[in-house]
Amino acid sequence: MAIKTPKIGLVSLGCAKNLVDAQRLTSVLIAMGYKIENEYDKCDVVVVNTCGFIGPAVEESMQAIGEALNYSRKVIVTGCLGARAKLIMDKYPQVAAVYGPGMRASVIRGIISLVGKPLESDRQKVSPSGVLLTPPHYAYLKIAEGCRHKCSFCIIPSLRGPLRSRESDSIMKEAIDLTNRGVKELLVIAQDSSDYGHDLKGRPSLSSLLTKLSDTKRWLRVHYLYPSDEATKVVELMAKGIVLPYLDVPFQHVNPTILKAMKRPGNIEKTLRMIEKWRDICPDVAIRSTFIAGFPGETNEQFNELLDFIKEAKLDRVGCFPYSDVDGATANSYLNPVDEQIREERAVLLMETQAKISYQKLNERIGKEYQILIDYVSDDGIAVGRSKYESPDIDGVITIENTNGLNPGDMVNAKIIDHDEHDMKAELVSVLDGKIDFRTF
């Protein structure tokens, strides 16, 4: 009698760093011979890779666990929320096992204990850069694990450990393999990419790593840069056309008292000067940031200071989250918590303020021509893509109609003809055939 190959279901929630973890786990499982199955009711085991950074993420993760249990008797939970095993087991005692982030080997052992190993004949060859859970034309390149900062609202260091940078040779090997597979955009990520190399011998820098990665002749987009001198060096690479002019810097706030309570540096004047310097170096840079509204102790005046900054800085993209307690974070014990409704109202007001700025920013792009990387094409021939200014999933998109013959991964020239607060419409100018100069954005 033939032995059935175990089928594994996998859902990954949260940030791109979590997605990379899911890709690595999937790669090992496929190499071992397991079959990855999308339909839960056909799975022998379902793995839920959770996020647990803020309250809404915890809620989403708990819902995902419950949904998996509706279809499968064997569910394994991993990821950031997995570090809070008691919370999960109290609500879902039928969960088979719970593991924290970065415990891939433990997850695999758990799967083996539940359904056994596949046959040797089921083993499959997997590319050195692993399985991609993104479209095949872009990929996330994680350059470090963990974090050495001690932000009072965050528990990433306790969840994922201290900073552990990858050796540049290992990163380059992965990047080259991805390039050989046809990936056109590499999205460099870490908890704080600007901190890359601080823990390695000789302290190699992010800017030096990006210079090496430029040899791949692919779009290079960097995420999560701490406001720092190293961020400025990366902007200098943007001005040289080595890195996409897209700067993702989570400022979180600008009032010095709030920033001190957050255990982050800076103030409104220093931040404005830094932004001005970046724009002087690379006038074309698009700056994205995130902020927290309603941090414990935040007064109306301090929030208004943040609003004034938003109006003056005129950032290209902004995300704002109402403060949420994170189990284990220092800020949970701070005095003078802001009423939850006020937190929500402040976050909405900030985003409404930014929406007007974003609209004007996009209006300035009307009539201009850009290289567009196509992410997908609908059945009715509408192509959806991004320019140098947009990162997948978190920023707006550019739609191009009447594009029969285009495919995901194609690079085109298109002219912006319309927009709203987030997204744009463009008309096709030309398809970029043959060899593409990836330093021409």
C-alpha positions in Angstrom: 0.0 0.0 0.0 1.4 3.4 -1.0 2.3 5.8 1.8 0.5 9.1 1.5 2.8 12.2 1.4 1.9 14.5 4.3 0.3 17.8 3.2 1.2 20.9 5.1 -0.8 24.2 5.1 0.9 27.4 6.0 -0.4 30.9 6.6 1.9 33.8 7.4 0.8 37.1 9.0 2.5 40.4 9.7 5.5 42.0 8.2 7.8 41.1 5.4 10.4 39.8 7.9 7.8 37.2 9.0 7.2 36.4 5.3 10.9 35.6 4.9 10.7 33.2 7.9 7.7 31.5 6.2 9.6 31.2 2.9 12.5 29.5 4.7 10.3 27.1 6.5 8.4 26.3 3.3 11.7 25.7 1.5 12.9 23.2 4.0 9.5 21.3 4.1 9.5 21.0 0.3 13.1 19.9 0.2 12.2 17.2 2.8 9.4 16.0 0.6 6.3 17.4 2.2 3.5 18.7 0.0 2.3 22.3 0.5 -1.5 22.5 0.3 -3.6 25.7 0.2 -6.9 24.2 1.3 -6.9 23.6 5.0 -9.4 20.7 4.9 -6.9 18.7 2.8 -4.0 19.3 5.1 -2.6 16.9 7.6 -1.0 19.8 9.6 -1.6 23.6 9.4 1.2 26.0 10.5 0.1 29.5 11.5 3.0 31.9 11.4 1.7 34.7 13.6 2.4 38.4 14.3 2.1 39.8 17.9 3.5 43.3 17.7 0.4 45.3 18.5 -3.1 44.6 19.7 -4.8 44.4 16.3 -2.1 42.0 15.0 -2.6 39.8 18.0 -6.3 39.7 17.3 -5.8 38.9 13.7 -3.4 36.1 14.6 -5.8 34.6 17.1 -8.6 34.6 14.5 -6.3 32.9 12.0 -5.5 30.1 14.6 -9.2 29.6 15.2 -9.9 29.4 11.5 -7.2 26.8 11.0 -8.7 24.8 13.9 -12.0 24.8 12.1 -10.5 22.7 9.3 -7.7 20.8 10.8 -7.2 18.8 14.0 -3.5 19.4 14.0 -2.4 23.0 14.1 1.1 24.3 15.0 1.5 28.0 15.9 4.8 29.8 15.4 6.0 33.4 14.9 6.0 36.4 17.3 2.8 35.6 19.1 4.2 32.1 19.6 6.4 33.7 22.3 3.2 34.1 24.3 2.3 30.4 24.4 0.0 30.7 27.5 -2.2 33.2 25.8 -2.7 30.9 22.8 -3.2 27.7 24.8 -5.7 29.3 27.2 -7.9 30.2 24.3 -7.1 27.2 22.0 -6.0 24.3 24.2 -6.4 22.0 21.2 -3.5 23.5 19.4 -0.8 20.8 18.9 2.2 22.9 19.6 3.4 26.5 20.0 6.8 27.8 19.1 8.3 31.3 19.2 9.9 33.2 16.2 13.0 31.9 14.7 12.3 28.3 15.8 12.2 26.7 12.4 13.9 23.5 13.5 11.5 23.0 16.4 8.5 23.5 14.1 9.9 20.9 11.7 10.4 18.5 14.6 6.8 19.2 15.7 5.5 18.4 12.2 7.5 15.1 12.1 6.0 14.1 15.5 2.5 14.7 14.3 2.6 13.2 10.7 6.0 11.6 10.3 8.6 12.1 7.6 7.9 11.8 3.8 9.6 9.1 1.9 13.1 9.7 0.5 11.7 9.5 -3.0 9.5 12.5 -2.1 12.4 14.8 -1.6 12.7 17.8 -3.9 15.4 20.0 -5.1 15.0 23.6 -3.9 16.9 26.7 -5.2 19.7 28.0 -2.9 17.6 31.1 -2.3 14.6 29.0 -1.4 10.9 29.2 -2.2 9.4 32.6 -2.9 6.0 33.5 -1.5 6.1 36.7 -3.4 5.5 37.1 -7.2 8.6 35.8 -9.0 9.8 39.2 -10.1 10.5 40.6 -6.6 11.9 39.2 -3.4 12.7 40.2 0.2 16.4 40.0 1.2 16.7 39.8 5.0 20.2 41.0 6.0 19.9 40.7 9.8 17.8 39.2 12.6 16.9 40.8 15.9 17.5 44.3 17.2 19.8 46.1 19.6 17.5 49.1 20.3 15.4 49.3 23.4 12.3 51.2 22.3 9.8 51.2 25.2 6.8 50.3 23.0 8.5 47.3 21.4 9.4 43.8 22.4 11.2 42.7 19.3 14.6 42.3 21.1 12.9 39.9 23.6 11.1 38.0 20.9 13.8 37.8 18.2 16.9 38.4 20.2 19.8 40.9 19.8 21.1 42.0 16.4 22.6 39.2 14.4 23.8 40.4 11.0 24.4 38.0 8.1 27.8 37.9 6.5 27.9 39.8 3.3 29.1 36.8 1.3 26.0 34.9 2.3 23.7 37.8 1.4 25.4 38.2 -2.0 25.1 34.5 -2.7 21.4 34.7 -2.1 21.0 37.9 -4.1 22.9 36.4 -7.1 20.7 33.3 -7.1 17.6 35.4 -6.9 18.9 37.4 -9.9 19.6 34.3 -11.9 16.0 33.2 -11.2 14.7 36.4 -12.8 14.0 38.6 -9.8 14.0 42.2 -10.8 13.6 43.9 -7.5 15.4 43.1 -4.2 13.8 44.5 -1.1 16.4 44.7 1.6 15.0 44.3 5.1 15.9 44.0 8.8 14.4 45.3 12.0 16.8 48.3 11.5 18.7 47.9 8.2 20.9 50.9 9.0 22.3 48.9 12.0 23.6 46.2 9.7 27.1 45.0 10.4 27.4 46.6 13.8 27.9 43.1 15.4 30.3 41.7 12.7 34.0 41.8 12.7 35.2 44.9 11.0 31.7 46.4 11.2 30.7 46.4 7.6 28.0 49.0 6.9 24.7 48.9 5.1 26.0 51.3 2.5 29.0 49.1 1.7 26.7 46.1 1.4 24.3 48.0 -0.9 27.3 49.0 -3.1 28.1 45.3 -3.5 24.5 44.4 -4.2 24.4 47.0 -7.0 26.5 44.5 -9.0 23.3 42.4 -9.4 21.9 45.3 -11.6 18.5 45.0 -10.0 16.2 47.5 -8.3 17.4 47.8 -4.7 14.8 49.1 -2.2 15.7 49.4 1.5 13.2 49.1 4.3 13.3 50.2 8.0 16.2 52.7 8.4 16.7 54.2 11.8 17.3 58.0 11.6 21.1 58.0 11.5 24.3 58.9 9.7 24.1 55.6 7.9 20.7 56.5 6.5 22.3 59.6 5.1 25.0 57.5 3.4 22.2 55.4 1.8 20.6 58.6 0.5 24.0 59.4 -1.1 23.8 56.0 -2.9 20.3 57.0 -4.0 21.6 60.2 -5.6 24.1 58.0 -7.5 21.4 55.8 -8.9 22.7 52.7 -7.0 19.6 52.4 -4.7 16.0 53.3 -5.5 15.2 56.8 -4.1 12.8 55.4 -1.5 13.6 56.1 2.2 11.6 54.2 4.8 12.3 55.8 8.2 9.9 55.1 11.1 10.2 58.4 13.0 7.3 57.4 15.5 7.1 61.0 16.9 8.8 64.4 17.0 8.2 65.8 20.4 11.4 65.4 22.5 9.5 64.4 25.7 7.6 61.7 23.9 10.7 60.5 22.0 12.6 60.2 25.3 9.7 58.2 26.8 9.9 56.0 23.7 13.6 55.7 24.2 14.3 57.1 20.7 16.4 60.1 19.7 15.5 63.3 18.0 13.1 66.3 18.1 11.1 68.2 15.5 13.8 70.6 14.5 16.5 67.9 14.2 14.2 65.7 12.2 13.3 68.5 9.8 16.9 69.4 9.3 17.7 65.8 8.6 14.9 65.6 6.0 16.1 68.8 4.4 19.6 67.4 4.2 18.3 64.2 2.6 16.4 66.2 0.0 19.4 68.3 -0.7 21.5 65.2 -1.4 18.8 63.5 -3.4 16.0 65.8 -4.5 14.2 62.8 -6.0 13.9 60.9 -2.8 10.4 59.7 -1.6 10.3 59.5 2.2 8.0 57.1 4.0 7.4 57.0 7.7 5.2 55.7 10.5 4.0 57.4 13.7 2.3 56.5 16.9 -0.6 58.6 18.2 -1.7 58.6 21.8 1.5 57.3 23.4 1.1 57.3 27.2 1.4 60.9 28.5 0.9 62.5 25.1 -0.8 65.9 25.6 -2.9 67.8 23.0 0.0 70.2 22.6 2.4 67.4 21.9 0.1 65.8 19.4 -0.4 69.1 17.7 3.3 69.4 17.4 3.3 66.1 15.6 0.6 67.5 13.3 2.6 70.6 12.6 5.5 68.4 11.7 3.4 66.4 9.2 2.3 69.7 7.5 5.8 71.0 7.3 7.8 67.9 6.4 5.4 66.9 3.6 6.4 63.3 3.6 5.4 61.2 0.6 3.8 58.3 2.5 2.8 58.0 6.1 1.3 55.3 8.3 -0.1 56.1 11.8 -1.2 53.7 14.5 -3.0 54.5 17.7 -0.8 53.4 20.6 -1.5 49.9 21.8 -0.1 48.1 24.8 2.2 45.2 23.8 2.5 42.5 26.4 6.0 42.9 28.0 6.7 46.4 26.7 8.1 49.0 29.2 5.6 51.6 28.1 2.7 49.5 29.5 3.5 50.8 32.9 3.8 54.5 32.0 1.6 56.9 33.8 -1.2 59.0 32.2 -2.4 56.7 29.5 -4.3 58.4 26.8 -8.0 57.4 26.4 -8.4 54.7 23.7 -11.0 56.8 21.8 -8.7 59.8 21.8 -5.8 57.7 20.5 -8.1 56.5 17.6 -9.2 60.1 16.9 -5.7 61.4 16.8 -4.5 58.7 14.4 -7.5 59.4 12.1 -6.8 63.2 12.2 -3.1 62.7 11.4 -4.0 60.4 8.4 -6.6 62.9 7.2 -3.9 65.6 7.4 -1.4 63.5 5.5 -4.0 62.5 2.9 -4.1 66.1 1.6 -0.3 66.2 1.4 -0.2 62.8 -0.4 -2.8 64.0 -2.9 -0.7 67.1 -3.7 2.5 65.0 -3.9 0.8 62.7 -6.5 -0.6 65.7 -8.3 2.9 66.8 -9.0 3.5 63.6 -10.9 0.8 64.2 -13.5 2.2 64.2 -17.0 5.6 62.7 -15.9 6.9 59.4 -17.3 8.3 56.6 -15.1 9.5 53.1 -15.4 6.8 50.8 -14.0 7.4 47.2 -12.8 4.1 45.3 -13.4 3.0 43.2 -10.5 -0.1 41.6 -12.0 -2.5 41.9 -14.9 -6.3 41.4 -14.5 -8.4 39.2 -16.8 -9.8 42.4 -18.4 -6.3 43.6 -19.4 -5.6 46.1 -16.6 -2.0 46.1 -15.5 -1.1 47.1 -11.9 2.4 48.1 -11.0 4.8 50.3 -9.1 7.4 52.9 -9.8 10.6 53.7 -7.9 8.4 55.4 -5.3 6.2 52.5 -4.3 6.9 49.4 -2.3 4.6 46.3 -2.7 1.6 45.9 -0.4 2.2 49.1 1.7 2.1 51.9 -0.8 -0.2 52.9 -3.6 -0.3 51.3 -7.0 -0.3 52.5 -10.6 -2.9 51.0 -13.0 -2.5 51.0 -16.8 -5.5 50.1 -19.0 -5.6 48.5 -22.4 -2.3 46.6 -22.0 -3.0 43.3 -23.7 0.2 41.2 -23.9 1.8 42.5 -20.7 2.7 40.0 -18.0 3.7 40.3 -14.3 7.4 41.2 -14.1 7.4 43.3 -17.3 9.0 46.7 -17.1 7.4 49.5 -19.0 7.5 53.2 -19.5 4.2 54.9 -18.6 2.9 58.5 -18.1 0.8 59.4 -15.1 -2.6 60.8 -16.1 -4.7 60.7 -13.0 -4.6 59.9 -9.2 -6.4 60.0 -5.9 -4.9 60.2 -2.4 -3.0 56.9 -2.8 -3.1 55.4 -6.3 -2.4 56.6 -9.8 -3.5 55.8 -13.4 -1.1 55.9 -16.3 -1.0 55.4 -20.0 1.4 53.0 -21.6 4.3 54.6 -23.5 6.5 51.7 -24.3 7.5 48.2 -23.2 11.2 47.9 -22.2 12.4 44.9 -24.1 15.8 43.3 -23.8 18.5 44.3 -21.4 17.3 46.9 -18.9 19.6 49.4 -17.2 18.5 49.1 -13.6 20.3 52.2 -12.6 17.9 54.3 -14.7 14.8 54.8 -12.7 
